[in-house]
Amino acid sequence: MTEDIKELSRRKLNFFQTMKAVAWGFFGVRKGKGYTEDIGSLNPVHLIAAGIIAAIVFVVGLVLIARWLIGYLT
């Protein structure tokens, strides 16, 4: 099993390409062909890190928008 994990971590997409794939996933507008290509080439370690970073940025963005709207409306 550890050999499988080592092999998966050697996949070719870099971190920024993984962030792009995660962004497409957040918006839900990825075509089937692009999705299958991403699945075959994404590094799972990069994917987990990118997902966590994207989730944090999304939540912080929502909080900032909410605080701005509350400040604007009061």
Secondary structure as UniProt FT lines:
FT   HELIX           2..9
FT   HELIX           15..27
FT   HELIX           32..41
FT   HELIX           44..73
//
